[in-house]
Amino acid sequence: MKLNPFPALACALMLTTPLFSQTPAPDPHAVPTLDGGIGSCSADLTVDDSAGAPVYLAKINVHIAYGFLNKRRLDLELSTNVDGRARFTGLPDRLKHGIYFRASSNGRSGEAFDDPANTCKAQFTITLQPQASTQPAPQP
């Protein structure tokens, strides 16, 4: 009786494959970077709460209108790392209205304004504050 070596070989291969295919965990302190691709300016942002602690996974939104009659538009969104940091690169150096960076997380928000013509390599700290309630107060 001749034994088939295939089942033993397949079992050994299945057990050793996870050992060789593990990818290293991403660095939680690496600064997330998003390239807009329309210029040479950049903005480094830090998002903090009202106590000064960094906010993890705060969403930062940017709307850029540029070009003739501001017909070209670019919307970017990026989340912060564990240190509350994020970076936008490739921002235009000439805009008519500047750029607003709006950050939000868990019902809190904040914003920063940049005029790339004056500060092409900008650094901002955005402090998140509770959003004002838009619901009317109950009548007695």
Rosetta constraint file for C-alpha pairs under 8 A:
AtomPair CA 5 CA 9 HARMONIC 6.21 0.50
AtomPair CA 6 CA 10 HARMONIC 6.00 0.50
AtomPair CA 7 CA 11 HARMONIC 6.10 0.50
AtomPair CA 8 CA 12 HARMONIC 6.20 0.50
AtomPair CA 9 CA 13 HARMONIC 6.14 0.50
AtomPair CA 10 CA 14 HARMONIC 6.16 0.50
AtomPair CA 11 CA 15 HARMONIC 6.29 0.50
AtomPair CA 12 CA 16 HARMONIC 6.26 0.50
AtomPair CA 13 CA 17 HARMONIC 5.97 0.50
AtomPair CA 14 CA 18 HARMONIC 7.64 0.50
AtomPair CA 15 CA 19 HARMONIC 7.92 0.50
AtomPair CA 16 CA 20 HARMONIC 6.95 0.50
AtomPair CA 17 CA 21 HARMONIC 6.20 0.50
AtomPair CA 18 CA 22 HARMONIC 6.30 0.50
AtomPair CA 28 CA 81 HARMONIC 6.26 0.50
AtomPair CA 28 CA 82 HARMONIC 6.06 0.50
AtomPair CA 29 CA 81 HARMONIC 6.24 0.50
AtomPair CA 29 CA 82 HARMONIC 6.14 0.50
AtomPair CA 29 CA 83 HARMONIC 6.49 0.50
AtomPair CA 30 CA 81 HARMONIC 7.05 0.50
AtomPair CA 31 CA 80 HARMONIC 7.58 0.50
AtomPair CA 31 CA 81 HARMONIC 6.23 0.50
AtomPair CA 31 CA 85 HARMONIC 6.04 0.50
AtomPair CA 31 CA 86 HARMONIC 5.53 0.50
AtomPair CA 31 CA 87 HARMONIC 6.83 0.50
AtomPair CA 32 CA 78 HARMONIC 7.47 0.50
AtomPair CA 32 CA 79 HARMONIC 7.33 0.50
AtomPair CA 32 CA 80 HARMONIC 6.69 0.50
AtomPair CA 32 CA 81 HARMONIC 6.66 0.50
AtomPair CA 32 CA 85 HARMONIC 7.46 0.50
AtomPair CA 32 CA 86 HARMONIC 5.17 0.50
AtomPair CA 32 CA 87 HARMONIC 6.21 0.50
AtomPair CA 33 CA 78 HARMONIC 7.82 0.50
AtomPair CA 33 CA 86 HARMONIC 6.19 0.50
AtomPair CA 33 CA 87 HARMONIC 4.70 0.50
AtomPair CA 33 CA 88 HARMONIC 5.71 0.50
AtomPair CA 33 CA 89 HARMONIC 7.10 0.50
AtomPair CA 34 CA 76 HARMONIC 7.97 0.50
AtomPair CA 34 CA 78 HARMONIC 7.06 0.50
AtomPair CA 34 CA 87 HARMONIC 6.50 0.50
AtomPair CA 34 CA 88 HARMONIC 5.02 0.50
AtomPair CA 34 CA 89 HARMONIC 6.12 0.50
AtomPair CA 35 CA 88 HARMONIC 5.96 0.50
AtomPair CA 35 CA 89 HARMONIC 4.64 0.50
AtomPair CA 35 CA 90 HARMONIC 5.07 0.50
AtomPair CA 35 CA 91 HARMONIC 7.64 0.50
AtomPair CA 36 CA 74 HARMONIC 7.84 0.50
AtomPair CA 36 CA 76 HARMONIC 7.49 0.50
AtomPair CA 36 CA 88 HARMONIC 7.17 0.50
AtomPair CA 36 CA 89 HARMONIC 6.10 0.50
AtomPair CA 36 CA 90 HARMONIC 4.65 0.50
AtomPair CA 36 CA 91 HARMONIC 5.74 0.50
AtomPair CA 37 CA 89 HARMONIC 7.51 0.50
AtomPair CA 37 CA 90 HARMONIC 4.50 0.50
AtomPair CA 37 CA 91 HARMONIC 6.80 0.50
AtomPair CA 38 CA 90 HARMONIC 5.40 0.50
AtomPair CA 38 CA 91 HARMONIC 5.65 0.50
AtomPair CA 38 CA 92 HARMONIC 5.45 0.50
AtomPair CA 39 CA 90 HARMONIC 4.62 0.50
AtomPair CA 39 CA 91 HARMONIC 4.74 0.50
AtomPair CA 39 CA 92 HARMONIC 4.06 0.50
AtomPair CA 39 CA 93 HARMONIC 6.12 0.50
AtomPair CA 40 CA 89 HARMONIC 7.16 0.50
AtomPair CA 40 CA 90 HARMONIC 5.00 0.50
AtomPair CA 40 CA 91 HARMONIC 5.94 0.50
AtomPair CA 40 CA 92 HARMONIC 6.36 0.50
AtomPair CA 40 CA 93 HARMONIC 6.68 0.50
AtomPair CA 40 CA 120 HARMONIC 7.81 0.50
AtomPair CA 41 CA 89 HARMONIC 6.16 0.50
AtomPair CA 41 CA 90 HARMONIC 5.66 0.50
AtomPair CA 41 CA 91 HARMONIC 4.80 0.50
AtomPair CA 41 CA 92 HARMONIC 6.04 0.50
AtomPair CA 41 CA 93 HARMONIC 5.86 0.50
AtomPair CA 41 CA 116 HARMONIC 6.83 0.50
AtomPair CA 41 CA 120 HARMONIC 4.72 0.50
AtomPair CA 41 CA 121 HARMONIC 5.67 0.50
AtomPair CA 42 CA 87 HARMONIC 7.25 0.50
AtomPair CA 42 CA 88 HARMONIC 5.49 0.50
AtomPair CA 42 CA 89 HARMONIC 4.22 0.50
AtomPair CA 42 CA 90 HARMONIC 6.17 0.50
AtomPair CA 42 CA 91 HARMONIC 5.76 0.50
AtomPair CA 42 CA 120 HARMONIC 6.30 0.50
AtomPair CA 42 CA 121 HARMONIC 5.01 0.50
AtomPair CA 42 CA 122 HARMONIC 6.35 0.50
AtomPair CA 43 CA 87 HARMONIC 5.75 0.50
AtomPair CA 43 CA 88 HARMONIC 5.23 0.50
AtomPair CA 43 CA 89 HARMONIC 6.53 0.50
AtomPair CA 43 CA 120 HARMONIC 7.81 0.50
AtomPair CA 43 CA 121 HARMONIC 5.84 0.50
AtomPair CA 43 CA 122 HARMONIC 4.66 0.50
AtomPair CA 43 CA 123 HARMONIC 5.65 0.50
AtomPair CA 43 CA 124 HARMONIC 7.44 0.50
AtomPair CA 44 CA 85 HARMONIC 7.40 0.50
AtomPair CA 44 CA 86 HARMONIC 6.12 0.50
AtomPair CA 44 CA 87 HARMONIC 4.54 0.50
AtomPair CA 44 CA 88 HARMONIC 6.57 0.50
AtomPair CA 44 CA 121 HARMONIC 7.86 0.50
AtomPair CA 44 CA 122 HARMONIC 6.23 0.50
AtomPair CA 44 CA 123 HARMONIC 4.69 0.50
AtomPair CA 44 CA 124 HARMONIC 6.29 0.50
AtomPair CA 45 CA 85 HARMONIC 5.63 0.50
AtomPair CA 45 CA 86 HARMONIC 5.32 0.50
AtomPair CA 45 CA 87 HARMONIC 6.06 0.50
AtomPair CA 45 CA 123 HARMONIC 5.86 0.50
AtomPair CA 45 CA 124 HARMONIC 4.86 0.50
AtomPair CA 45 CA 125 HARMONIC 5.76 0.50
AtomPair CA 45 CA 126 HARMONIC 7.22 0.50
AtomPair CA 46 CA 54 HARMONIC 7.48 0.50
AtomPair CA 46 CA 80 HARMONIC 7.95 0.50
AtomPair CA 46 CA 83 HARMONIC 7.85 0.50
AtomPair CA 46 CA 84 HARMONIC 5.31 0.50
AtomPair CA 46 CA 85 HARMONIC 4.42 0.50
AtomPair CA 46 CA 86 HARMONIC 6.56 0.50
AtomPair CA 46 CA 124 HARMONIC 6.26 0.50
AtomPair CA 46 CA 125 HARMONIC 4.67 0.50
AtomPair CA 46 CA 126 HARMONIC 6.16 0.50
AtomPair CA 47 CA 54 HARMONIC 5.91 0.50
AtomPair CA 47 CA 55 HARMONIC 5.76 0.50
AtomPair CA 47 CA 58 HARMONIC 7.27 0.50
AtomPair CA 47 CA 80 HARMONIC 7.53 0.50
AtomPair CA 47 CA 84 HARMONIC 4.96 0.50
AtomPair CA 47 CA 85 HARMONIC 6.37 0.50
AtomPair CA 47 CA 103 HARMONIC 7.51 0.50
AtomPair CA 47 CA 125 HARMONIC 5.78 0.50
AtomPair CA 47 CA 126 HARMONIC 4.80 0.50
AtomPair CA 47 CA 127 HARMONIC 5.93 0.50
AtomPair CA 47 CA 128 HARMONIC 7.15 0.50
AtomPair CA 48 CA 52 HARMONIC 5.26 0.50
AtomPair CA 48 CA 53 HARMONIC 5.26 0.50
AtomPair CA 48 CA 54 HARMONIC 4.36 0.50
AtomPair CA 48 CA 55 HARMONIC 5.33 0.50
AtomPair CA 48 CA 84 HARMONIC 6.55 0.50
AtomPair CA 48 CA 125 HARMONIC 7.17 0.50
AtomPair CA 48 CA 126 HARMONIC 6.20 0.50
AtomPair CA 48 CA 127 HARMONIC 4.87 0.50
AtomPair CA 48 CA 128 HARMONIC 6.23 0.50
AtomPair CA 49 CA 53 HARMONIC 5.53 0.50
AtomPair CA 49 CA 54 HARMONIC 6.41 0.50
AtomPair CA 49 CA 55 HARMONIC 6.31 0.50
AtomPair CA 49 CA 127 HARMONIC 5.40 0.50
AtomPair CA 49 CA 128 HARMONIC 4.99 0.50
AtomPair CA 49 CA 129 HARMONIC 7.05 0.50
AtomPair CA 50 CA 127 HARMONIC 6.12 0.50
AtomPair CA 50 CA 128 HARMONIC 6.24 0.50
AtomPair CA 50 CA 129 HARMONIC 6.41 0.50
AtomPair CA 52 CA 127 HARMONIC 7.67 0.50
AtomPair CA 54 CA 82 HARMONIC 7.20 0.50
AtomPair CA 54 CA 83 HARMONIC 5.45 0.50
AtomPair CA 54 CA 84 HARMONIC 4.54 0.50
AtomPair CA 54 CA 85 HARMONIC 7.98 0.50
AtomPair CA 55 CA 80 HARMONIC 7.32 0.50
AtomPair CA 55 CA 82 HARMONIC 7.04 0.50
AtomPair CA 55 CA 83 HARMONIC 7.06 0.50
AtomPair CA 55 CA 84 HARMONIC 4.78 0.50
AtomPair CA 55 CA 105 HARMONIC 7.91 0.50
AtomPair CA 56 CA 79 HARMONIC 7.87 0.50
AtomPair CA 56 CA 80 HARMONIC 5.65 0.50
AtomPair CA 56 CA 81 HARMONIC 5.51 0.50
AtomPair CA 56 CA 82 HARMONIC 4.74 0.50
AtomPair CA 56 CA 83 HARMONIC 6.71 0.50
AtomPair CA 56 CA 84 HARMONIC 5.30 0.50
AtomPair CA 57 CA 79 HARMONIC 4.94 0.50
AtomPair CA 57 CA 80 HARMONIC 4.78 0.50
AtomPair CA 57 CA 81 HARMONIC 6.17 0.50
AtomPair CA 57 CA 82 HARMONIC 7.39 0.50
AtomPair CA 57 CA 84 HARMONIC 7.47 0.50
AtomPair CA 57 CA 105 HARMONIC 7.46 0.50
AtomPair CA 58 CA 79 HARMONIC 5.30 0.50
AtomPair CA 58 CA 80 HARMONIC 5.42 0.50
AtomPair CA 58 CA 84 HARMONIC 7.41 0.50
AtomPair CA 58 CA 103 HARMONIC 6.39 0.50
AtomPair CA 58 CA 104 HARMONIC 5.62 0.50
AtomPair CA 58 CA 105 HARMONIC 4.90 0.50
AtomPair CA 59 CA 77 HARMONIC 6.69 0.50
AtomPair CA 59 CA 78 HARMONIC 5.74 0.50
AtomPair CA 59 CA 79 HARMONIC 4.51 0.50
AtomPair CA 59 CA 80 HARMONIC 6.78 0.50
AtomPair CA 59 CA 103 HARMONIC 5.43 0.50
AtomPair CA 59 CA 104 HARMONIC 5.44 0.50
AtomPair CA 59 CA 105 HARMONIC 6.50 0.50
AtomPair CA 60 CA 77 HARMONIC 5.53 0.50
AtomPair CA 60 CA 78 HARMONIC 5.31 0.50
AtomPair CA 60 CA 79 HARMONIC 6.07 0.50
AtomPair CA 60 CA 80 HARMONIC 7.75 0.50
AtomPair CA 60 CA 101 HARMONIC 6.41 0.50
AtomPair CA 60 CA 102 HARMONIC 5.43 0.50
AtomPair CA 60 CA 103 HARMONIC 4.25 0.50
AtomPair CA 60 CA 104 HARMONIC 6.67 0.50
AtomPair CA 61 CA 75 HARMONIC 7.30 0.50
AtomPair CA 61 CA 76 HARMONIC 5.78 0.50
AtomPair CA 61 CA 77 HARMONIC 4.55 0.50
AtomPair CA 61 CA 78 HARMONIC 6.78 0.50
AtomPair CA 61 CA 101 HARMONIC 5.88 0.50
AtomPair CA 61 CA 102 HARMONIC 5.19 0.50
AtomPair CA 61 CA 103 HARMONIC 6.37 0.50
AtomPair CA 62 CA 74 HARMONIC 7.99 0.50
AtomPair CA 62 CA 75 HARMONIC 5.69 0.50
AtomPair CA 62 CA 76 HARMONIC 5.14 0.50
AtomPair CA 62 CA 77 HARMONIC 6.44 0.50
AtomPair CA 62 CA 99 HARMONIC 7.14 0.50
AtomPair CA 62 CA 100 HARMONIC 6.23 0.50
AtomPair CA 62 CA 101 HARMONIC 5.17 0.50
AtomPair CA 62 CA 102 HARMONIC 6.59 0.50
AtomPair CA 63 CA 73 HARMONIC 7.21 0.50
AtomPair CA 63 CA 74 HARMONIC 5.84 0.50
AtomPair CA 63 CA 75 HARMONIC 4.55 0.50
AtomPair CA 63 CA 76 HARMONIC 6.54 0.50
AtomPair CA 63 CA 99 HARMONIC 7.19 0.50
AtomPair CA 63 CA 100 HARMONIC 7.23 0.50
AtomPair CA 64 CA 73 HARMONIC 5.57 0.50
AtomPair CA 64 CA 74 HARMONIC 5.05 0.50
AtomPair CA 64 CA 75 HARMONIC 6.32 0.50
AtomPair CA 64 CA 99 HARMONIC 6.44 0.50
AtomPair CA 65 CA 70 HARMONIC 5.00 0.50
AtomPair CA 65 CA 71 HARMONIC 6.78 0.50
AtomPair CA 65 CA 72 HARMONIC 5.71 0.50
AtomPair CA 65 CA 73 HARMONIC 4.46 0.50
AtomPair CA 65 CA 74 HARMONIC 6.50 0.50
AtomPair CA 65 CA 95 HARMONIC 7.92 0.50
AtomPair CA 66 CA 70 HARMONIC 4.41 0.50
AtomPair CA 66 CA 71 HARMONIC 6.55 0.50
AtomPair CA 66 CA 72 HARMONIC 5.31 0.50
AtomPair CA 66 CA 73 HARMONIC 6.27 0.50
AtomPair CA 66 CA 95 HARMONIC 6.32 0.50
AtomPair CA 66 CA 96 HARMONIC 7.84 0.50
AtomPair CA 67 CA 71 HARMONIC 6.13 0.50
AtomPair CA 67 CA 72 HARMONIC 5.72 0.50
AtomPair CA 68 CA 72 HARMONIC 7.73 0.50
AtomPair CA 78 CA 86 HARMONIC 7.19 0.50
AtomPair CA 79 CA 86 HARMONIC 6.87 0.50
AtomPair CA 80 CA 84 HARMONIC 5.00 0.50
AtomPair CA 80 CA 85 HARMONIC 5.03 0.50
AtomPair CA 80 CA 86 HARMONIC 5.08 0.50
AtomPair CA 81 CA 85 HARMONIC 5.57 0.50
AtomPair CA 81 CA 86 HARMONIC 6.83 0.50
AtomPair CA 92 CA 116 HARMONIC 7.04 0.50
AtomPair CA 93 CA 116 HARMONIC 5.01 0.50
AtomPair CA 93 CA 117 HARMONIC 5.41 0.50
AtomPair CA 93 CA 120 HARMONIC 6.37 0.50
AtomPair CA 94 CA 116 HARMONIC 6.35 0.50
AtomPair CA 94 CA 117 HARMONIC 5.45 0.50
AtomPair CA 95 CA 115 HARMONIC 7.50 0.50
AtomPair CA 95 CA 116 HARMONIC 7.29 0.50
AtomPair CA 95 CA 117 HARMONIC 7.37 0.50
AtomPair CA 97 CA 115 HARMONIC 7.59 0.50
AtomPair CA 98 CA 113 HARMONIC 7.07 0.50
AtomPair CA 98 CA 114 HARMONIC 5.69 0.50
AtomPair CA 98 CA 115 HARMONIC 4.47 0.50
AtomPair CA 98 CA 116 HARMONIC 6.67 0.50
AtomPair CA 99 CA 113 HARMONIC 5.69 0.50
AtomPair CA 99 CA 114 HARMONIC 5.20 0.50
AtomPair CA 99 CA 115 HARMONIC 6.37 0.50
AtomPair CA 99 CA 116 HARMONIC 7.79 0.50
AtomPair CA 100 CA 111 HARMONIC 6.71 0.50
AtomPair CA 100 CA 112 HARMONIC 5.75 0.50
AtomPair CA 100 CA 113 HARMONIC 4.56 0.50
AtomPair CA 100 CA 114 HARMONIC 6.50 0.50
AtomPair CA 101 CA 111 HARMONIC 5.39 0.50
AtomPair CA 101 CA 112 HARMONIC 5.17 0.50
AtomPair CA 101 CA 113 HARMONIC 6.27 0.50
AtomPair CA 102 CA 109 HARMONIC 7.28 0.50
AtomPair CA 102 CA 110 HARMONIC 5.97 0.50
AtomPair CA 102 CA 111 HARMONIC 4.37 0.50
AtomPair CA 102 CA 112 HARMONIC 6.70 0.50
AtomPair CA 103 CA 109 HARMONIC 5.54 0.50
AtomPair CA 103 CA 110 HARMONIC 5.35 0.50
AtomPair CA 103 CA 111 HARMONIC 5.90 0.50
AtomPair CA 103 CA 126 HARMONIC 7.33 0.50
AtomPair CA 103 CA 128 HARMONIC 7.41 0.50
AtomPair CA 104 CA 108 HARMONIC 5.52 0.50
AtomPair CA 104 CA 109 HARMONIC 4.20 0.50
AtomPair CA 104 CA 110 HARMONIC 6.54 0.50
AtomPair CA 104 CA 128 HARMONIC 7.01 0.50
AtomPair CA 105 CA 109 HARMONIC 6.49 0.50
AtomPair CA 105 CA 128 HARMONIC 7.84 0.50
AtomPair CA 107 CA 130 HARMONIC 6.18 0.50
AtomPair CA 107 CA 131 HARMONIC 6.11 0.50
AtomPair CA 108 CA 128 HARMONIC 5.43 0.50
AtomPair CA 108 CA 129 HARMONIC 5.09 0.50
AtomPair CA 108 CA 130 HARMONIC 4.27 0.50
AtomPair CA 108 CA 131 HARMONIC 5.33 0.50
AtomPair CA 109 CA 127 HARMONIC 7.80 0.50
AtomPair CA 109 CA 128 HARMONIC 4.72 0.50
AtomPair CA 109 CA 129 HARMONIC 5.48 0.50
AtomPair CA 109 CA 130 HARMONIC 6.44 0.50
AtomPair CA 109 CA 131 HARMONIC 6.22 0.50
AtomPair CA 110 CA 126 HARMONIC 5.91 0.50
AtomPair CA 110 CA 127 HARMONIC 5.87 0.50
AtomPair CA 110 CA 128 HARMONIC 4.75 0.50
AtomPair CA 110 CA 129 HARMONIC 6.30 0.50
AtomPair CA 111 CA 126 HARMONIC 6.04 0.50
AtomPair CA 111 CA 127 HARMONIC 7.89 0.50
AtomPair CA 112 CA 124 HARMONIC 6.95 0.50
AtomPair CA 112 CA 125 HARMONIC 7.81 0.50
AtomPair CA 112 CA 126 HARMONIC 6.38 0.50
AtomPair CA 114 CA 119 HARMONIC 7.16 0.50
AtomPair CA 114 CA 122 HARMONIC 7.36 0.50
AtomPair CA 115 CA 119 HARMONIC 6.28 0.50
AtomPair CA 115 CA 120 HARMONIC 7.79 0.50
AtomPair CA 116 CA 120 HARMONIC 4.58 0.50
AtomPair CA 116 CA 121 HARMONIC 7.73 0.50
AtomPair CA 116 CA 122 HARMONIC 7.84 0.50
